[in-house]
């Protein structure tokens, strides 16, 4: 009731209007796949291919793709890109430059990284880097 009720209704209204960002990264339950995913999160490389991962599991690429999709609900390429976006968000918020993040993730150029990032989140990485810089100044 009163002021608190109005504030809560406003907050709920704003949340309902907010655009949902794809920030969930499912991890497989199957131990061998989970290990590959965790290794990727430790040392991401946007150029990692399903064929490379399939070879590490000693299965065909087709078997790997089916297994990966069943375990994560996502195609490998979607998962890899989302993982890179999430890792980039964390690094940008901690003050790393867009160029450093792009090159560390394996992108050929900051422009290629920025294009992917903008497609995924609707804003350029500099938007999140600026937001991270602003919050660290407080």
C-alpha positions as CSV (number, residue, x, y, z in Angstrom):
1,X,0.0,0.0,0.0
2,X,1.0,3.6,-0.3
3,X,4.4,4.7,-1.5
4,X,6.0,1.3,-1.3
5,X,3.1,-0.3,-3.3
6,X,3.5,2.4,-6.0
7,X,7.2,1.8,-6.2
8,X,6.8,-2.0,-6.4
9,X,4.1,-1.6,-9.1
10,X,6.5,0.7,-11.1
11,X,9.4,-1.8,-10.7
12,X,7.2,-4.7,-11.9
13,X,5.9,-2.6,-14.8
14,X,9.5,-1.7,-15.8
15,X,10.6,-5.4,-15.5
16,X,7.7,-6.5,-17.7
17,X,8.8,-4.0,-20.4
18,X,12.5,-4.8,-20.2
19,X,14.0,-6.8,-23.0
20,X,15.3,-10.2,-21.9
21,X,19.0,-10.8,-22.5
22,X,20.2,-14.3,-23.5
23,X,22.4,-14.7,-20.4
24,X,21.8,-18.4,-19.5
25,X,24.5,-20.8,-20.5
26,X,23.4,-24.4,-20.0
27,X,26.1,-26.9,-19.1
28,X,25.7,-30.6,-20.0
29,X,25.4,-33.3,-17.4
30,X,27.4,-35.8,-19.3
31,X,30.8,-35.6,-17.7
32,X,32.9,-35.7,-20.9
33,X,30.9,-32.9,-22.5
34,X,30.8,-30.9,-19.3
35,X,34.6,-31.1,-19.1
36,X,35.0,-29.8,-22.6
37,X,32.6,-26.9,-21.8
38,X,34.4,-26.0,-18.6
39,X,37.7,-26.1,-20.4
40,X,36.3,-23.8,-23.0
41,X,35.1,-21.4,-20.3
42,X,38.7,-21.3,-18.9
43,X,40.3,-20.7,-22.3
44,X,37.7,-19.6,-24.8
45,X,38.3,-19.6,-28.5
46,X,35.6,-18.5,-30.9
47,X,37.2,-20.6,-33.6
48,X,36.7,-23.9,-31.7
49,X,34.8,-26.3,-34.0
50,X,32.4,-29.2,-33.4
51,X,34.9,-31.4,-35.3
52,X,37.6,-30.6,-32.8
53,X,35.4,-31.4,-29.8
54,X,34.1,-34.5,-31.5
55,X,37.7,-35.7,-32.0
56,X,38.5,-35.1,-28.3
57,X,35.5,-37.3,-27.5
58,X,36.4,-39.9,-30.1
59,X,33.0,-39.7,-31.8
60,X,31.7,-38.5,-35.2
61,X,30.9,-34.8,-35.6
62,X,27.2,-35.8,-36.2
63,X,27.1,-37.8,-32.9
64,X,28.8,-35.0,-31.1
65,X,26.2,-32.4,-32.4
66,X,23.3,-34.6,-31.5
67,X,24.7,-35.3,-28.0
68,X,25.6,-31.6,-27.4
69,X,22.1,-30.4,-28.5
70,X,20.4,-33.0,-26.3
71,X,22.5,-32.0,-23.3
72,X,22.4,-28.2,-23.7
73,X,19.3,-27.5,-25.7
74,X,21.5,-25.4,-28.0
75,X,23.6,-25.9,-31.2
76,X,27.3,-25.9,-30.5
77,X,27.8,-22.6,-32.4
78,X,25.1,-20.9,-30.4
79,X,26.5,-22.2,-27.1
80,X,30.1,-21.1,-28.0
81,X,28.9,-17.6,-29.0
82,X,26.8,-17.2,-25.8
83,X,29.7,-18.4,-23.7
84,X,32.0,-15.8,-25.3
85,X,29.4,-13.0,-24.7
86,X,29.1,-13.9,-21.1
87,X,32.8,-14.1,-20.6
88,X,33.2,-10.8,-22.4
89,X,30.5,-9.1,-20.2
90,X,32.4,-10.1,-17.1
91,X,35.7,-8.8,-18.4
92,X,34.2,-5.6,-19.8
93,X,32.6,-4.9,-16.4
94,X,35.9,-5.3,-14.7
95,X,37.6,-2.7,-16.9
96,X,39.2,-4.7,-19.7
97,X,39.3,-3.0,-23.1
98,X,37.1,-4.2,-26.0
99,X,40.2,-4.9,-28.0
100,X,41.8,-7.0,-25.3
101,X,38.6,-9.0,-24.8
102,X,38.1,-9.5,-28.6
103,X,41.6,-10.8,-29.2
104,X,41.6,-13.0,-26.1
105,X,38.4,-14.7,-27.3
106,X,40.0,-15.4,-30.6
107,X,38.2,-12.8,-32.8
108,X,40.2,-11.6,-35.8
109,X,39.4,-8.0,-35.0
110,X,37.6,-5.9,-32.4
111,X,35.1,-5.0,-35.2
112,X,34.2,-8.6,-35.7
113,X,33.7,-9.1,-32.0
114,X,31.6,-5.9,-31.7
115,X,29.4,-7.0,-34.5
116,X,28.7,-10.4,-32.9
117,X,28.2,-8.8,-29.5
118,X,25.8,-6.2,-30.8
119,X,23.7,-8.9,-32.6
120,X,23.6,-11.0,-29.3
121,X,22.8,-8.2,-26.9
122,X,21.5,-5.3,-29.0
123,X,24.2,-3.0,-27.8
124,X,27.9,-2.6,-28.5
125,X,30.4,-3.9,-26.0
126,X,31.5,-0.3,-25.3
127,X,28.1,0.2,-23.7
128,X,28.9,-2.4,-21.1
129,X,32.5,-1.3,-20.7
130,X,31.3,2.2,-20.0
131,X,28.7,0.9,-17.5
132,X,31.4,-1.1,-15.8
133,X,33.7,1.9,-15.6
134,X,30.9,4.1,-14.2
135,X,30.0,1.6,-11.5
136,X,33.7,1.2,-10.4
137,X,34.0,4.9,-10.0
138,X,31.3,5.0,-7.3
